[in-house]
Amino acid sequence: MAVRAHTSGRSTEGVANVAAQLIGWPDLALKRTRRGLGFRASGREIVRMPGDHTAELLLTTDVIDRWARVLTDCRRVTPGSTAGWVTMTIDGRADAELFLSLVSVAIKVNQTAR
């Protein structure tokens, strides 16, 4: 499943702003790749930021299955490119706050998944 916002205009609340906030999180390590920025937690990649307004997040299939209805109802969720991943278009403050909240969940579930 993936997270995708449906808004018409772009704002400055994109991936760069979110990445700047995530850099200060002690549980995350920044990794630059050919495809953009990434963040690792407990040695595992959990965030990918391939575009200015697109980010991917490893929530795990268990969390996605458990939250499927809520994620789908918020109209921001679509399947990710790989099982356990979601994709989110970050267009505004609410999207950024949602993504940051989901990163917190991803950190927690990926620590216990190992």
Legacy VTK file of the C-alpha trace (Angstrom):
# vtk DataFile Version 3.0
C-alpha trace
ASCII
DATASET POLYDATA
POINTS 114 float
0.000 0.000 0.000
1.178 3.543 -0.475
0.326 6.957 0.760
-0.613 9.504 -1.878
-2.040 12.979 -1.295
-4.547 14.374 -3.792
-4.123 18.139 -3.909
-3.903 20.492 -6.839
-1.138 22.867 -5.751
2.386 22.242 -4.567
3.724 23.870 -1.441
7.100 24.229 0.174
6.169 21.453 2.597
7.766 18.780 0.421
10.304 16.046 0.885
13.230 18.432 1.514
11.478 19.911 4.545
10.632 16.456 5.900
14.187 15.206 5.257
15.612 18.198 7.131
13.504 17.232 10.133
14.400 13.527 9.921
18.131 14.302 9.886
17.846 15.319 13.537
16.159 12.086 14.646
18.612 9.981 16.691
17.194 6.637 15.489
17.756 7.457 11.808
20.883 7.533 9.664
20.886 9.469 6.373
22.026 7.681 3.248
22.366 9.381 -0.137
21.744 7.160 -3.150
21.558 7.565 -6.924
17.784 7.729 -6.562
17.724 10.377 -3.837
17.823 10.365 -0.063
17.211 7.430 2.211
17.115 6.839 5.932
18.036 3.718 7.859
16.932 2.594 11.304
18.578 -0.312 13.084
20.606 -0.961 9.911
17.513 -1.302 7.729
16.365 1.153 5.058
12.932 2.439 6.073
12.584 5.748 4.166
13.261 6.496 0.500
12.864 9.978 -0.946
13.222 9.731 -4.718
11.503 12.998 -5.640
10.678 16.513 -4.493
7.213 15.485 -3.323
7.395 11.681 -3.176
8.567 9.505 -0.298
8.387 5.794 0.381
8.174 4.176 3.790
8.665 0.621 5.064
5.677 0.058 7.335
5.781 -3.777 7.017
2.975 -5.912 5.647
1.636 -6.590 9.154
1.079 -2.877 9.868
-0.333 -2.230 6.409
-2.756 -5.139 6.769
-3.785 -4.035 10.271
-4.293 -0.389 9.194
-5.550 -1.042 5.657
-8.995 0.428 6.196
-7.714 3.572 7.909
-4.953 4.144 5.346
-7.329 3.581 2.444
-10.047 5.778 3.957
-7.653 8.706 4.286
-7.232 8.597 0.483
-3.483 8.744 0.770
-2.618 5.069 0.526
-1.671 3.042 -2.539
0.508 -0.068 -2.837
4.221 0.519 -2.714
6.702 -0.876 -5.215
7.678 -3.678 -2.821
5.710 -5.606 -0.193
5.627 -3.751 3.111
6.291 -0.344 1.540
3.936 2.621 1.084
4.382 5.709 -1.076
3.265 9.186 -0.086
3.120 12.422 -2.021
3.922 15.229 0.410
2.216 18.434 -0.709
1.540 20.337 2.483
1.931 20.544 6.221
-0.739 17.916 6.950
0.960 15.461 4.573
4.348 16.168 6.170
2.962 15.647 9.677
1.262 12.402 8.636
4.463 11.141 7.034
6.546 12.010 10.119
4.039 10.156 12.297
4.239 7.133 10.026
8.054 7.261 10.171
7.778 6.936 13.965
5.642 3.832 13.480
8.082 2.437 10.910
11.025 2.896 13.280
9.198 1.006 16.019
7.900 -1.893 13.911
11.195 -2.375 12.107
13.086 -2.569 15.415
10.806 -5.347 16.624
10.744 -7.124 13.234
14.435 -8.030 13.470
LINES 1 115
114 0 1 2 3 4 5 6 7 8 9 10 11 12 13 14 15 16 17 18 19 20 21 22 23 24 25 26 27 28 29 30 31 32 33 34 35 36 37 38 39 40 41 42 43 44 45 46 47 48 49 50 51 52 53 54 55 56 57 58 59 60 61 62 63 64 65 66 67 68 69 70 71 72 73 74 75 76 77 78 79 80 81 82 83 84 85 86 87 88 89 90 91 92 93 94 95 96 97 98 99 100 101 102 103 104 105 106 107 108 109 110 111 112 113
